[in-house]
Amino acid sequence: MKKAIVFLLMATGLSLSASAQIKKVTLQAAGLTCAMCSNATLKSLETLPFVDKIETDLNATTFILLIRPNATVSIDAIRNKVEEAGFSIAKLTFTAGFDHLAVAKDAHVTYGNTQFHFMNVKQQVLNGDHDLTVIDQHFVSARQFKKYSTQTTMPCYQTGIMNSCCEIPGKSNSTRIYHVTI
């Protein structure tokens, strides 16, 4: 019976809440051509208040942001810092701890204070640490964005904003929604 209720909630687009902690963010920057470019990006990312420590792999132009315990992470703030340094994000994945979070294809889920739209995933329950990849515009290439856009008919993927197609009780239709895959 419980499984039927969870499935029914997901099928109707209602959200499920979970306690939330993003532990780590791994991002690959695009456009870095030299050590000065990497350093500028690193310095910009270091100003984020929720970042505890940053590890870098300059050969792969990858930055691993270790998150302060109990800190609220802003995915858009990370993107803004990379863009302020003059570059863009080629890929952004975050690691988060989950406790019985039910997800399915085209399901909208509240995780902490953030809204996620799961795309290209099978129905499952997430427990423990999992990596989620952000597949919104400005977080993937234009080609990848176009590919993912064929996997949903919901207009929130094009706008990044919740629309009437995916209303969540108690949330404004102008709430930012991130599109992710596992």
N, C-alpha and C positions, 0 to 999 in steps of 0.2 A: 504494500500500500504506500509506504514512504517513497519508494522509487517512482511510483505512478504520480504522486504529488509533485516531486521534484521535476520529473519530465514535463508535467503539465505546466508548471511555472516557467520552465525554460522555453517551451513551445510557444507560450503566449508572450514571451519577451519580458517577463517580469524579472526583476533583479533578485539576486540572493546576496546577502552580506557575508563578509568574512573578516576575521581579525587580520590585520595586514602588517607586513613588514617587508619592504624591499631591502635586500641585503647587499646587492651588488649590481652595478650597471656596467656593461661592456659595450663600448662604442668604437666603431671604426670610422675614422674621419676621411673624407674625400678631399683631394686637392692639395694635400701636404706634399711639398717638393723638397724641403730641406729641414735641417735641425732647427732653424729659426721658426719655421712654420709650426713644427711640433711644439716648440717651447711656448709660442704665443697661445696655442690651443691649451696646453697644460696650465699656463698661468691663468687663463680665463676660467677654466674648469675649477681651479683651486678656490675661486671666490664663492662657489656655491655653498650655502650654509649647511646643507645636509651631507656634504662629503667629508668623510673622516680622513681618507688617504687615497692617493691615486697611484696606481702602478701603470707603467707604460711599456709597450713593445713598439719601439719606433720603426723597426723594420716592417711591421704589419700595420703601422699607423693606428694602433689600437690603444685605447685608454680604458683601464679598469678602475671604476670608481667604487671604493668601499664606502658604504653608507653608515652614518652614525646610528647607533641603536635608537630605536623609537622615533627616528626622524621622518618627516613627511617629505617624500621625493616629488619633485616636479619634473616630469619628462620634458615638457616644453621649455623649462628653464635650462635644461642641459642643451637642448637644440639651440636655444638663443645664445648661450655662451660660445658654442662652437661657431655659430654664424657671426657673432661679434668679433671673433678672432679672424674672420675672413674665409671660413671654410664651411663644409656641409657634412652631414652625417650620411655615411654609406650604409651603415647597419647599426641598430641599437637593440641589444638584448638585455633583459634584466632578470635577476634571480630573486625569487620571492618565496617565502614560506607559506604554505597553504594548509588549511585544516578543514577537510571535507568540503571543498568548493566544487560544486557541480558545474560542469561546462559542457557545451555542445556547439555544433556549427550554428552560426548566426545567433548565439545566445548573448544577451547583455547581462553583465554581472557587475555588481558593486563590490569593489575590493578596497577596504578602508574607506577613504573619501573619493576614490577615483572610479570612473565608469570605464569598463572594458567591453568591447564587442569581440568575441572569439570567432575567428574565421578559419576555415580549412582545418578543423579539428574534429575528432570523433567524440561522441558522448562519453564522458568519463568523470570521475571524481578525483580532484587533485589533493594529494596529501604530501606533506613534506616540501622540500625545496624543488622548484621547477624553473626552467628558463623559458621566458616568453619573449618573442621577438615582435617589436613594434613595426607594423606594416603600413602606417599612415604615410601620406604625402610628406615629403621632407625628411623621412626616415628610411626610405628605400629609393632606388632609382626610378625614373619615370616609367621605364619598361616593366619593372616589378609591380609598381603601383597599378598600371594598366592591367596586368595579369591578375592581380588580386581583385580588381574591381569587377571582373567577370564572375567572381565567386559569391557575390551577394547582390540582391536587388534593393537593399536598404540604402536610402540616400545619405545616411550618416557617414558612410565610407567616403563619399566625395567631399563632404563638408567638414568632417571631424566634430560636428555639433549634433547633439541629439535632436531629432525632428519628431514630428507626430508619429512616424513609423515605429519609433522605439521609445515611447514615453515610459518613464519609470516613476511610479508614485512618489510624490514628495520631491522630485527633482525638476528643475527648470528645463524647458526645451532648449535653452541656450547653453546647457552644460557641455563641457568638452568631453568627448568620448574617444578613447584610444582603441585602435583596432590592432589585435594581437593574434599571433599563432604560436603553437607549441613546437 
